[in-house]
Amino acid sequence: MGNAVATCGQLLPCDLLRPDQRNARVEGCGGGVGNEEQLQVALKVAFAFPQDEMASTKFPFKTGQELALSCIEKVKAWSPLTLRQDRAAHRTAQTSKSSSLWPTASESRFARPWRAWSVKIWAPTGDGDVEEFWGLLQVPLAKEHRDIEKVKEVIKEVQCVADYAHKFNQHIARAAGEELDSAPAIRVAVPVGCFVLDSINPHVADAGDALMLTLFDAASVTKFVFEGAEDFQELPQAFFHYVAWSSGGQEMVADLQGVQDEQDFLLVDPVLIRPQEISLTGILSAVSGGGVNSTSLTSRRLDEWHPRCGQLCGSFDPQRRGGTTRRACGVPLPHCGIAGG
């Protein structure tokens, strides 16, 4: 890429960065790169879900739009993003109950290795100006997985989790007697899939690679539901339970991670598990409207990763009992263990 990026050339629209903008825009990148290498990767959005009122996070980029990346850096506090890969890679060497429940390759992408960087995104506005965003860049470690169809599968999976979150938020709002916009919620950051047009950083990606880009500017990533020993936060724990319950054990959402603001939780890179060991009872239960077969693999994972239920779980699955909860959610349900009922 080299000078092609710095001087626009044929790589990017020439209104992406005017010469007078390039020096000023890279200030504060934490060291950044030299003037000739400020833009390290050029992308074209190849796949993005249409934005609607259900979208958890509004992504300003559309299919066909060209973008550029700079300030590509590893963030130590984002290390939880790859923790599941490390756990799964050493699965055979582990003897814990939790490790025995890690999903297989046929069930999910749980163990598929991806690398993650914080990036500054440069997007032309069409009027000669440029907008800046901070995001999460994720690239499959294996070259054969840097295929747009494989990347689309992952994005569709995250969108499925976002759809579950929307239904869960509706339920919580109804149970609390609040409007959807004002009730605490689970939000999911849905990425877009991009082709690499050119790159001066082959350690990150090469031209022709497909990867994912997500709007995400948090300073750190926290595990909310992972191995069962996390600091109990009722809203993401209830969401984890809700997905298994509402799908009749046919799907689970795992590795709930991200950031919490004043009342909402923003999830990034969740994983959907579709267990293979589904009993006839579990299938019939799903058809009749929810519930998890107590002998299924889903139920064992539920017991291990979600060891206790709060009052929110009881609002949709009163048959499963749990212990005390941390007062963290803020949903004013009657007798809610979170809101002090």
C-alpha positions in Angstrom: 0.0 0.0 0.0 2.7 2.5 1.1 2.4 5.8 -0.7 -0.8 4.8 -2.3 -2.6 5.3 0.9 -0.8 8.5 1.9 -1.5 10.1 -1.4 -4.9 8.5 -2.1 -3.8 7.2 -5.5 -6.2 4.6 -6.8 -6.8 2.9 -3.5 -9.2 5.1 -1.7 -11.5 8.0 -2.6 -9.4 11.1 -2.7 -11.7 12.9 -0.3 -11.0 10.3 2.4 -8.2 12.3 3.8 -7.1 15.7 2.5 -3.3 16.4 3.0 -4.1 19.1 5.6 -6.1 16.6 7.7 -3.6 13.8 7.8 -1.1 15.2 10.3 -3.8 16.5 12.7 -6.0 13.4 12.7 -3.3 11.0 13.9 -2.4 12.9 17.0 -3.3 11.0 20.2 -2.9 7.5 18.5 -0.5 6.4 21.2 2.6 6.6 19.1 0.9 6.0 15.7 2.8 5.4 12.6 4.9 7.7 10.4 3.4 10.2 8.0 3.8 7.9 5.0 2.1 5.0 6.9 -0.7 6.6 8.8 -3.4 4.6 7.1 -2.4 1.0 7.5 -5.3 -1.0 6.1 -7.9 0.0 3.5 -11.3 -1.8 3.6 -14.5 -2.2 1.8 -17.7 -3.1 3.6 -18.9 -6.3 2.0 -21.7 -7.4 4.4 -23.9 -5.4 6.8 -27.3 -6.1 8.3 -29.9 -3.3 7.5 -30.3 -1.0 10.5 -33.7 -0.8 12.0 -35.4 0.1 15.3 -34.4 -3.2 16.7 -30.6 -2.6 16.2 -28.8 -2.7 19.5 -26.0 -0.4 18.3 -26.3 1.8 15.2 -23.5 1.1 12.8 -22.9 4.1 10.4 -21.3 2.1 7.6 -23.1 0.6 4.7 -22.3 -2.2 2.2 -20.0 -0.9 -0.5 -18.5 1.9 1.6 -14.7 2.2 1.7 -12.9 2.8 5.0 -9.4 3.1 6.3 -7.8 2.0 9.6 -5.0 3.5 11.6 -3.8 3.3 15.3 -4.0 -0.5 15.2 -3.0 -1.6 18.7 -3.4 -4.5 21.1 -5.2 -3.6 24.2 -4.2 -5.5 27.3 -7.5 -5.0 29.0 -9.2 -6.6 26.0 -7.5 -10.0 26.7 -10.8 -11.6 27.8 -11.8 -11.6 24.1 -9.5 -14.5 23.4 -9.8 -16.3 26.7 -12.2 -18.9 25.4 -9.8 -19.8 22.7 -7.1 -20.4 25.2 -9.4 -22.5 27.4 -10.6 -24.6 24.5 -7.1 -25.1 23.1 -6.1 -26.7 26.4 -9.3 -28.6 26.9 -7.7 -32.1 26.7 -5.3 -31.1 29.5 -8.0 -29.9 31.8 -10.1 -32.0 34.2 -12.5 -29.4 35.6 -16.2 -29.9 35.2 -16.4 -26.7 33.2 -13.8 -27.6 30.7 -15.6 -30.9 30.0 -18.6 -28.8 28.9 -16.7 -26.6 26.3 -18.6 -26.8 23.0 -17.2 -29.0 20.2 -16.4 -27.6 16.7 -19.7 -29.0 15.4 -21.7 -27.1 18.0 -20.1 -23.6 17.7 -17.1 -21.5 16.8 -16.2 -21.3 20.5 -12.6 -22.6 20.0 -12.0 -21.0 16.6 -9.0 -18.5 17.1 -9.5 -14.9 16.1 -7.1 -12.0 16.8 -8.4 -8.6 18.1 -7.1 -5.1 17.8 -8.3 -1.6 18.7 -8.4 0.6 15.6 -9.3 4.1 14.6 -11.7 4.0 11.7 -11.7 6.7 9.0 -14.9 7.1 7.0 -15.5 9.6 4.2 -18.8 11.5 4.6 -19.2 12.2 0.9 -18.9 16.0 1.2 -15.1 16.1 1.4 -14.9 15.6 5.1 -14.1 12.5 7.1 -15.5 11.0 10.3 -13.5 9.1 13.0 -14.7 6.2 15.0 -13.0 3.7 17.4 -13.6 0.1 16.8 -12.7 -3.6 17.3 -11.0 -5.3 14.4 -11.2 -9.1 14.4 -9.3 -11.3 12.0 -9.4 -15.1 11.9 -6.0 -16.6 12.7 -6.3 -19.3 10.1 -6.0 -18.0 6.5 -8.7 -20.4 5.3 -11.2 -18.7 7.6 -10.6 -15.3 6.1 -13.4 -15.9 3.6 -16.4 -13.6 3.4 -18.9 -16.5 3.6 -17.3 -17.7 6.8 -17.2 -14.2 8.2 -20.9 -13.7 7.2 -21.8 -16.8 9.2 -20.3 -15.3 12.3 -22.0 -12.0 11.8 -25.4 -13.7 11.3 -24.7 -15.6 14.6 -24.1 -12.4 16.5 -27.2 -10.9 14.9 -29.2 -13.9 16.1 -27.9 -13.1 19.6 -29.0 -9.5 19.1 -32.5 -10.7 18.2 -32.7 -12.8 21.3 -31.6 -9.7 23.3 -34.4 -7.7 21.8 -37.0 -10.2 22.8 -35.5 -10.5 26.3 -35.5 -6.7 26.7 -39.2 -6.6 25.7 -39.9 -9.2 28.3 -38.0 -7.4 31.1 -39.7 -4.1 30.2 -43.1 -5.6 30.3 -42.4 -7.4 33.6 -41.1 -4.1 35.1 -44.0 -2.1 33.7 -41.6 0.2 31.9 -41.2 1.5 28.4 -38.6 -0.5 26.4 -36.4 2.6 25.9 -36.2 3.3 29.7 -35.7 -0.2 31.1 -32.3 -1.7 31.7 -31.3 -3.7 28.6 -28.9 -6.1 27.0 -27.4 -4.6 23.8 -25.3 -6.5 21.3 -22.6 -4.9 19.1 -23.2 -6.4 15.7 -20.1 -6.2 13.4 -19.9 -5.7 9.6 -17.9 -7.9 7.3 -15.2 -6.3 5.2 -12.7 -7.1 2.4 -9.2 -5.8 2.7 -8.4 -3.7 -0.3 -4.8 -3.1 0.6 -2.6 -3.3 3.6 0.9 -2.2 4.7 0.6 -4.4 7.8 0.5 -8.1 6.7 0.8 -9.1 10.4 -2.8 -7.8 10.7 -4.3 -8.8 7.3 -3.5 -9.0 3.6 -5.3 -7.7 0.6 -8.2 -10.0 -0.2 -8.7 -11.2 3.4 -12.2 -10.9 4.9 -12.6 -9.8 8.5 -15.0 -8.2 11.0 -15.2 -4.6 12.2 -17.3 -3.6 15.3 -17.9 -0.2 16.8 -16.5 -0.5 20.3 -14.5 2.0 22.3 -14.5 0.6 25.8 -11.3 0.7 27.8 -11.7 -2.9 28.9 -13.7 -6.0 28.4 -15.4 -7.9 31.3 -16.7 -11.5 31.4 -20.3 -11.6 32.6 -21.1 -15.3 31.9 -18.3 -17.6 31.1 -17.2 -20.4 33.5 -19.6 -19.9 36.3 -17.3 -18.1 38.8 -17.8 -14.6 37.5 -19.0 -11.7 39.7 -22.8 -12.2 39.5 -24.6 -9.6 37.4 -28.3 -10.4 37.2 -29.2 -9.0 33.8 -26.6 -10.9 31.7 -27.1 -14.0 33.8 -30.9 -13.8 33.2 -30.3 -13.3 29.5 -28.1 -16.4 29.4 -30.9 -18.4 31.0 -33.5 -16.8 28.8 -31.9 -18.0 25.5 -31.6 -21.6 26.7 -35.2 -21.5 28.1 -36.9 -19.8 25.1 -35.2 -22.0 22.6 -36.2 -25.2 24.5 -32.5 -26.1 24.9 -31.9 -26.0 21.2 -29.6 -22.9 21.4 -27.4 -21.3 24.1 -25.5 -18.1 24.1 -22.1 -18.4 25.7 -19.2 -16.2 26.7 -21.2 -13.1 27.5 -18.6 -10.3 27.7 -18.4 -6.6 27.1 -18.9 -3.5 29.1 -21.6 -2.1 31.5 -22.8 1.5 31.6 -25.1 3.0 34.1 -27.8 0.5 33.5 -27.3 -1.4 30.2 -24.8 -4.1 29.3 -23.2 -4.0 25.8 -22.1 -7.4 24.7 -19.3 -7.9 22.1 -18.5 -11.1 20.2 -20.9 -13.5 22.0 -21.0 -17.1 20.8 -24.1 -19.1 19.9 -24.1 -22.8 20.8 -26.4 -25.3 19.1 -25.9 -28.5 21.1 -26.1 -31.8 19.3 -27.3 -33.9 22.2 -30.9 -32.9 22.1 -33.4 -35.4 23.5 -36.9 -36.0 22.1 -38.3 -34.5 25.3 -36.3 -31.4 24.7 -37.5 -31.0 21.2 -41.2 -31.5 22.2 -40.6 -29.0 25.0 -39.3 -26.4 22.5 -42.4 -26.9 20.3 -44.7 -26.5 23.3 -43.2 -23.2 24.2 -39.9 -23.3 26.1 -38.2 -25.1 28.9 -34.9 -27.1 29.1 -34.7 -30.8 29.4 -33.1 -31.5 32.8 -31.0 -34.3 31.4 -29.6 -32.5 28.4 -26.2 -31.1 27.8 -27.7 -27.7 27.7 -29.1 -28.2 31.2 -25.6 -29.3 32.5 -24.0 -26.2 31.0 -26.8 -24.1 32.4 -26.1 -25.5 35.9 -22.4 -24.9 35.6 -22.2 -21.5 33.9 -25.4 -20.1 35.6 -25.2 -21.6 39.1 -28.0 -19.6 40.5 -31.0 -17.7 39.4 -32.2 -14.2 40.4 -35.7 -12.8 40.4 -35.5 -12.0 36.7 -35.2 -15.7 35.8 -38.3 -16.4 37.8 -40.3 -14.1 35.6 -40.0 -16.4 32.7 -38.8 -19.8 34.2 -40.3 -20.1 37.7 -39.5 -23.8 37.8 -35.8 -23.3 38.2 -34.7 -22.1 41.7 -31.6 -20.2 42.6 -29.8 -18.5 45.5 -29.3 -14.9 46.4 -28.3 -12.3 43.9 -26.2 -9.2 43.8 -28.3 -6.0 43.6 -27.0 -4.7 40.3 -29.8 -4.6 37.7 -32.1 -1.8 38.8 -35.3 -3.4 37.4 -38.2 -2.5 39.8 -39.9 -5.9 39.8 -42.1 -6.8 42.7 -39.9 -8.5 45.4 -36.9 -8.2 43.1 -33.7 -9.3 44.8 -31.9 -6.6 42.8 -34.0 -3.6 43.4 -34.4 -4.3 47.1 -37.9 -5.9 47.1 
